[in-house]
Amino acid sequence: MADGAREGVLTPPRHEAVSRVLGRVLVFNLAVAIAKLVLGYATGAVSVVSDGYHSIADSASNVIGLIGLRYSRKPPDVDHPYGHRKFETLAAGGIFVFLLLAVVEIGRTALKRFGSAEPPHVTWISFAVMLVTLGINLLVVRYEAGAGRRLNSELLLADATHTRSDVFATIGVLFSLLVVWLGHPLFDPLAGIAVAILIGHTSYEIARDTTGILADRVVIDEEQIRDAVMGVAGVLGCHHIRTRGSLDHVFLDLHVWLPADAPLRDAHQLSHVVKDRLMERFPQIVDAIIHIEPPPPD
């Protein structure tokens, strides 16, 4: 049996890079949230207030992500032999909780607006502020999603997905402000409810992805691993292939068939060749456990 963990895959520079991205995004999200909430409460537009709470949820998710990163960078210890990588995944799951809170608050505010006879006060300043915040959100999504793909961080990708929903929400709010400005105030609370539905859909997507990681969903296709293993001379076959973990932190174990009469030393050496081949082809694998066994009688 061959095993071993790859050192240096989750290096401190990687965590520091993710933290820097989250820190920068947090500053922009806070600025956008404050601008929307000030505008919303000043004009009485529930759609703008709803969008402001959406941006507050963005900021809260950034804070959760920074906290999660601090714990996930800890090396393996006696109580956590597989490391602390899932703390980052748990932080991504925390985004889901804040999204649900935002949905509740937005829905409550929108329902109250339906019973109010006073329409929101929409001016050109309303459109200017929302357009500026929309531009900032577009830049943040592009920056954070690109960093998430480069660093293989599901936390950054989940947060970018969250902010992307904020872009669509802001576009919807701009449309509702235009309709309200044309004399149809009922569209203001309707837009607030639409934002709540959009956030709910985003929270579902994030929950689906994070629970997949926590529930040890397959990460690497079994056939791709089998192709790599069967490319090693002397291997007769393999089965019981299992992978789990996140995009950049995968654990693998499998059974490899070697000739029944192979000396133990040779079989052990060949298993390390298999492991090296797998970790070369799939650099996201940090630990591989290979069980040696003879092929089945048939």
Contacts in CASP RR format, 6 or more apart in sequence:
PFRMAT RR
TARGET T0000
AUTHOR 0000-0000-0000
METHOD contacts of the structure
MODEL  1
MADGAREGVLTPPRHEAVSRVLGRVLVFNLAVAIAKLVLGYATGAVSVVS
DGYHSIADSASNVIGLIGLRYSRKPPDVDHPYGHRKFETLAAGGIFVFLL
LAVVEIGRTALKRFGSAEPPHVTWISFAVMLVTLGINLLVVRYEAGAGRR
LNSELLLADATHTRSDVFATIGVLFSLLVVWLGHPLFDPLAGIAVAILIG
HTSYEIARDTTGILADRVVIDEEQIRDAVMGVAGVLGCHHIRTRGSLDHV
FLDLHVWLPADAPLRDAHQLSHVVKDRLMERFPQIVDAIIHIEPPPPD
1 268 0 8 1.000
1 271 0 8 1.000
1 289 0 8 1.000
1 290 0 8 1.000
1 291 0 8 1.000
1 292 0 8 1.000
2 268 0 8 1.000
2 271 0 8 1.000
2 272 0 8 1.000
2 274 0 8 1.000
2 275 0 8 1.000
2 288 0 8 1.000
2 289 0 8 1.000
2 290 0 8 1.000
2 292 0 8 1.000
3 275 0 8 1.000
3 287 0 8 1.000
3 288 0 8 1.000
3 289 0 8 1.000
3 290 0 8 1.000
4 275 0 8 1.000
4 287 0 8 1.000
4 288 0 8 1.000
4 289 0 8 1.000
5 76 0 8 1.000
5 286 0 8 1.000
5 287 0 8 1.000
6 279 0 8 1.000
6 285 0 8 1.000
6 286 0 8 1.000
6 287 0 8 1.000
9 248 0 8 1.000
9 249 0 8 1.000
9 283 0 8 1.000
9 284 0 8 1.000
9 286 0 8 1.000
10 73 0 8 1.000
10 85 0 8 1.000
10 248 0 8 1.000
10 249 0 8 1.000
10 286 0 8 1.000
12 73 0 8 1.000
14 151 0 8 1.000
15 69 0 8 1.000
15 72 0 8 1.000
15 73 0 8 1.000
17 147 0 8 1.000
17 151 0 8 1.000
18 69 0 8 1.000
18 147 0 8 1.000
18 148 0 8 1.000
18 151 0 8 1.000
18 153 0 8 1.000
18 155 0 8 1.000
18 156 0 8 1.000
19 66 0 8 1.000
19 69 0 8 1.000
21 143 0 8 1.000
21 144 0 8 1.000
21 147 0 8 1.000
21 148 0 8 1.000
21 151 0 8 1.000
21 156 0 8 1.000
22 62 0 8 1.000
22 65 0 8 1.000
22 66 0 8 1.000
22 69 0 8 1.000
22 155 0 8 1.000
22 156 0 8 1.000
22 159 0 8 1.000
23 62 0 8 1.000
23 66 0 8 1.000
24 143 0 8 1.000
25 58 0 8 1.000
25 62 0 8 1.000
25 140 0 8 1.000
25 143 0 8 1.000
25 144 0 8 1.000
25 159 0 8 1.000
25 163 0 8 1.000
26 59 0 8 1.000
26 62 0 8 1.000
26 63 0 8 1.000
26 66 0 8 1.000
28 136 0 8 1.000
28 139 0 8 1.000
28 140 0 8 1.000
29 55 0 8 1.000
29 58 0 8 1.000
29 59 0 8 1.000
29 62 0 8 1.000
29 140 0 8 1.000
29 163 0 8 1.000
30 59 0 8 1.000
31 136 0 8 1.000
32 52 0 8 1.000
32 55 0 8 1.000
32 58 0 8 1.000
32 133 0 8 1.000
32 136 0 8 1.000
32 137 0 8 1.000
32 166 0 8 1.000
33 52 0 8 1.000
33 53 0 8 1.000
33 55 0 8 1.000
33 56 0 8 1.000
33 58 0 8 1.000
33 59 0 8 1.000
35 129 0 8 1.000
35 132 0 8 1.000
35 133 0 8 1.000
36 48 0 8 1.000
36 49 0 8 1.000
36 51 0 8 1.000
36 52 0 8 1.000
36 55 0 8 1.000
36 129 0 8 1.000
36 130 0 8 1.000
36 133 0 8 1.000
37 49 0 8 1.000
37 52 0 8 1.000
37 53 0 8 1.000
37 56 0 8 1.000
39 45 0 8 1.000
39 48 0 8 1.000
39 125 0 8 1.000
39 126 0 8 1.000
39 129 0 8 1.000
39 130 0 8 1.000
40 46 0 8 1.000
40 48 0 8 1.000
40 49 0 8 1.000
40 52 0 8 1.000
40 120 0 8 1.000
41 49 0 8 1.000
43 120 0 8 1.000
43 121 0 8 1.000
43 122 0 8 1.000
43 123 0 8 1.000
43 126 0 8 1.000
44 118 0 8 1.000
44 120 0 8 1.000
44 121 0 8 1.000
45 120 0 8 1.000
45 121 0 8 1.000
45 122 0 8 1.000
45 126 0 8 1.000
45 173 0 8 1.000
45 177 0 8 1.000
45 180 0 8 1.000
45 188 0 8 1.000
46 109 0 8 1.000
46 110 0 8 1.000
46 112 0 8 1.000
46 113 0 8 1.000
46 120 0 8 1.000
46 188 0 8 1.000
46 189 0 8 1.000
46 191 0 8 1.000
46 192 0 8 1.000
47 120 0 8 1.000
47 172 0 8 1.000
47 173 0 8 1.000
47 176 0 8 1.000
47 177 0 8 1.000
47 187 0 8 1.000
47 188 0 8 1.000
47 189 0 8 1.000
47 191 0 8 1.000
47 192 0 8 1.000
47 195 0 8 1.000
48 120 0 8 1.000
48 126 0 8 1.000
48 130 0 8 1.000
48 173 0 8 1.000
48 177 0 8 1.000
49 109 0 8 1.000
50 106 0 8 1.000
50 107 0 8 1.000
50 109 0 8 1.000
50 110 0 8 1.000
50 169 0 8 1.000
50 173 0 8 1.000
50 191 0 8 1.000
50 192 0 8 1.000
50 195 0 8 1.000
50 196 0 8 1.000
51 130 0 8 1.000
51 166 0 8 1.000
51 169 0 8 1.000
51 170 0 8 1.000
51 173 0 8 1.000
51 195 0 8 1.000
53 102 0 8 1.000
53 105 0 8 1.000
53 106 0 8 1.000
54 102 0 8 1.000
54 106 0 8 1.000
54 165 0 8 1.000
54 166 0 8 1.000
54 169 0 8 1.000
54 195 0 8 1.000
54 199 0 8 1.000
55 133 0 8 1.000
55 166 0 8 1.000
56 102 0 8 1.000
57 95 0 8 1.000
57 98 0 8 1.000
57 99 0 8 1.000
57 101 0 8 1.000
57 102 0 8 1.000
57 162 0 8 1.000
57 199 0 8 1.000
58 159 0 8 1.000
58 162 0 8 1.000
58 163 0 8 1.000
58 166 0 8 1.000
60 98 0 8 1.000
61 94 0 8 1.000
61 95 0 8 1.000
61 98 0 8 1.000
61 99 0 8 1.000
61 159 0 8 1.000
61 162 0 8 1.000
62 159 0 8 1.000
64 91 0 8 1.000
64 94 0 8 1.000
64 95 0 8 1.000
64 98 0 8 1.000
65 88 0 8 1.000
65 91 0 8 1.000
65 92 0 8 1.000
65 95 0 8 1.000
65 155 0 8 1.000
65 159 0 8 1.000
67 91 0 8 1.000
68 87 0 8 1.000
68 88 0 8 1.000
68 90 0 8 1.000
68 91 0 8 1.000
68 155 0 8 1.000
69 87 0 8 1.000
69 88 0 8 1.000
69 91 0 8 1.000
69 155 0 8 1.000
71 84 0 8 1.000
71 87 0 8 1.000
72 84 0 8 1.000
72 85 0 8 1.000
72 86 0 8 1.000
72 87 0 8 1.000
72 88 0 8 1.000
72 91 0 8 1.000
73 84 0 8 1.000
74 80 0 8 1.000
74 83 0 8 1.000
74 84 0 8 1.000
75 83 0 8 1.000
75 84 0 8 1.000
76 82 0 8 1.000
76 83 0 8 1.000
76 84 0 8 1.000
77 83 0 8 1.000
82 251 0 8 1.000
82 287 0 8 1.000
85 245 0 8 1.000
85 246 0 8 1.000
85 249 0 8 1.000
86 213 0 8 1.000
86 214 0 8 1.000
86 245 0 8 1.000
86 246 0 8 1.000
88 153 0 8 1.000
88 154 0 8 1.000
88 155 0 8 1.000
88 246 0 8 1.000
89 154 0 8 1.000
89 155 0 8 1.000
89 210 0 8 1.000
89 213 0 8 1.000
89 214 0 8 1.000
89 246 0 8 1.000
90 210 0 8 1.000
90 214 0 8 1.000
91 155 0 8 1.000
92 154 0 8 1.000
92 155 0 8 1.000
92 158 0 8 1.000
92 159 0 8 1.000
92 206 0 8 1.000
92 209 0 8 1.000
92 210 0 8 1.000
93 158 0 8 1.000
93 206 0 8 1.000
93 207 0 8 1.000
93 210 0 8 1.000
95 158 0 8 1.000
95 159 0 8 1.000
95 162 0 8 1.000
95 203 0 8 1.000
95 206 0 8 1.000
96 203 0 8 1.000
96 206 0 8 1.000
96 207 0 8 1.000
96 210 0 8 1.000
99 162 0 8 1.000
99 199 0 8 1.000
99 200 0 8 1.000
99 202 0 8 1.000
99 203 0 8 1.000
99 206 0 8 1.000
100 200 0 8 1.000
100 203 0 8 1.000
102 196 0 8 1.000
102 199 0 8 1.000
103 196 0 8 1.000
103 199 0 8 1.000
103 200 0 8 1.000
103 203 0 8 1.000
106 192 0 8 1.000
106 193 0 8 1.000
106 195 0 8 1.000
106 196 0 8 1.000
106 199 0 8 1.000
107 192 0 8 1.000
107 193 0 8 1.000
107 196 0 8 1.000
109 192 0 8 1.000
110 189 0 8 1.000
110 190 0 8 1.000
110 192 0 8 1.000
110 193 0 8 1.000
110 196 0 8 1.000
111 189 0 8 1.000
113 188 0 8 1.000
113 189 0 8 1.000
114 189 0 8 1.000
119 180 0 8 1.000
119 183 0 8 1.000
119 185 0 8 1.000
119 188 0 8 1.000
120 180 0 8 1.000
120 185 0 8 1.000
120 188 0 8 1.000
122 177 0 8 1.000
122 180 0 8 1.000
122 181 0 8 1.000
126 177 0 8 1.000
127 174 0 8 1.000
127 177 0 8 1.000
127 178 0 8 1.000
130 170 0 8 1.000
130 173 0 8 1.000
130 174 0 8 1.000
130 177 0 8 1.000
131 174 0 8 1.000
133 170 0 8 1.000
134 167 0 8 1.000
134 170 0 8 1.000
134 171 0 8 1.000
134 174 0 8 1.000
137 163 0 8 1.000
137 166 0 8 1.000
137 167 0 8 1.000
137 170 0 8 1.000
138 167 0 8 1.000
140 160 0 8 1.000
140 163 0 8 1.000
141 160 0 8 1.000
141 163 0 8 1.000
141 164 0 8 1.000
141 167 0 8 1.000
144 156 0 8 1.000
144 159 0 8 1.000
144 160 0 8 1.000
144 163 0 8 1.000
145 156 0 8 1.000
145 157 0 8 1.000
145 160 0 8 1.000
145 164 0 8 1.000
146 156 0 8 1.000
146 160 0 8 1.000
147 153 0 8 1.000
147 156 0 8 1.000
148 156 0 8 1.000
148 157 0 8 1.000
148 160 0 8 1.000
149 157 0 8 1.000
151 248 0 8 1.000
152 247 0 8 1.000
152 248 0 8 1.000
152 284 0 8 1.000
153 247 0 8 1.000
153 248 0 8 1.000
154 209 0 8 1.000
154 210 0 8 1.000
154 213 0 8 1.000
154 246 0 8 1.000
154 247 0 8 1.000
158 206 0 8 1.000
158 209 0 8 1.000
158 210 0 8 1.000
161 202 0 8 1.000
161 205 0 8 1.000
161 206 0 8 1.000
162 202 0 8 1.000
162 206 0 8 1.000
165 198 0 8 1.000
165 199 0 8 1.000
165 201 0 8 1.000
165 202 0 8 1.000
168 198 0 8 1.000
169 194 0 8 1.000
169 195 0 8 1.000
169 198 0 8 1.000
169 199 0 8 1.000
172 191 0 8 1.000
172 194 0 8 1.000
172 195 0 8 1.000
173 191 0 8 1.000
173 192 0 8 1.000
173 195 0 8 1.000
175 191 0 8 1.000
176 187 0 8 1.000
176 188 0 8 1.000
176 190 0 8 1.000
176 191 0 8 1.000
176 192 0 8 1.000
177 188 0 8 1.000
179 187 0 8 1.000
180 187 0 8 1.000
180 188 0 8 1.000
213 245 0 8 1.000
213 246 0 8 1.000
216 244 0 8 1.000
216 245 0 8 1.000
217 244 0 8 1.000
218 242 0 8 1.000
218 243 0 8 1.000
218 244 0 8 1.000
219 243 0 8 1.000
219 244 0 8 1.000
219 245 0 8 1.000
219 246 0 8 1.000
219 247 0 8 1.000
219 250 0 8 1.000
219 284 0 8 1.000
220 243 0 8 1.000
220 250 0 8 1.000
220 252 0 8 1.000
220 282 0 8 1.000
220 284 0 8 1.000
220 285 0 8 1.000
222 241 0 8 1.000
224 282 0 8 1.000
225 238 0 8 1.000
225 241 0 8 1.000
225 243 0 8 1.000
225 252 0 8 1.000
225 254 0 8 1.000
225 278 0 8 1.000
225 282 0 8 1.000
226 237 0 8 1.000
226 238 0 8 1.000
226 241 0 8 1.000
228 277 0 8 1.000
228 278 0 8 1.000
228 281 0 8 1.000
228 282 0 8 1.000
229 235 0 8 1.000
229 237 0 8 1.000
229 238 0 8 1.000
229 254 0 8 1.000
229 256 0 8 1.000
229 274 0 8 1.000
229 277 0 8 1.000
229 278 0 8 1.000
230 237 0 8 1.000
230 238 0 8 1.000
231 277 0 8 1.000
232 270 0 8 1.000
232 273 0 8 1.000
232 274 0 8 1.000
232 277 0 8 1.000
234 258 0 8 1.000
234 259 0 8 1.000
234 270 0 8 1.000
235 256 0 8 1.000
235 257 0 8 1.000
235 258 0 8 1.000
235 270 0 8 1.000
235 274 0 8 1.000
236 257 0 8 1.000
236 258 0 8 1.000
236 259 0 8 1.000
236 295 0 8 1.000
237 256 0 8 1.000
237 257 0 8 1.000
237 295 0 8 1.000
238 254 0 8 1.000
238 255 0 8 1.000
238 256 0 8 1.000
238 257 0 8 1.000
239 254 0 8 1.000
239 255 0 8 1.000
239 257 0 8 1.000
240 253 0 8 1.000
240 254 0 8 1.000
240 255 0 8 1.000
240 291 0 8 1.000
241 252 0 8 1.000
241 254 0 8 1.000
242 252 0 8 1.000
242 253 0 8 1.000
242 254 0 8 1.000
243 250 0 8 1.000
243 251 0 8 1.000
243 252 0 8 1.000
244 250 0 8 1.000
244 251 0 8 1.000
245 251 0 8 1.000
247 284 0 8 1.000
248 284 0 8 1.000
249 284 0 8 1.000
249 286 0 8 1.000
250 282 0 8 1.000
250 284 0 8 1.000
250 285 0 8 1.000
250 286 0 8 1.000
251 285 0 8 1.000
251 286 0 8 1.000
251 287 0 8 1.000
251 288 0 8 1.000
252 278 0 8 1.000
252 282 0 8 1.000
252 285 0 8 1.000
252 287 0 8 1.000
252 288 0 8 1.000
252 289 0 8 1.000
253 288 0 8 1.000
253 289 0 8 1.000
253 290 0 8 1.000
253 291 0 8 1.000
254 289 0 8 1.000
254 290 0 8 1.000
254 291 0 8 1.000
255 290 0 8 1.000
255 291 0 8 1.000
255 292 0 8 1.000
255 293 0 8 1.000
256 271 0 8 1.000
256 274 0 8 1.000
256 290 0 8 1.000
256 291 0 8 1.000
256 292 0 8 1.000
256 293 0 8 1.000
257 293 0 8 1.000
257 294 0 8 1.000
257 295 0 8 1.000
257 296 0 8 1.000
258 267 0 8 1.000
258 270 0 8 1.000
258 271 0 8 1.000
258 292 0 8 1.000
258 293 0 8 1.000
258 294 0 8 1.000
259 294 0 8 1.000
260 294 0 8 1.000
260 295 0 8 1.000
262 270 0 8 1.000
267 292 0 8 1.000
268 292 0 8 1.000
271 290 0 8 1.000
271 292 0 8 1.000
274 290 0 8 1.000
275 288 0 8 1.000
275 290 0 8 1.000
278 285 0 8 1.000
278 288 0 8 1.000
279 285 0 8 1.000
279 288 0 8 1.000
END
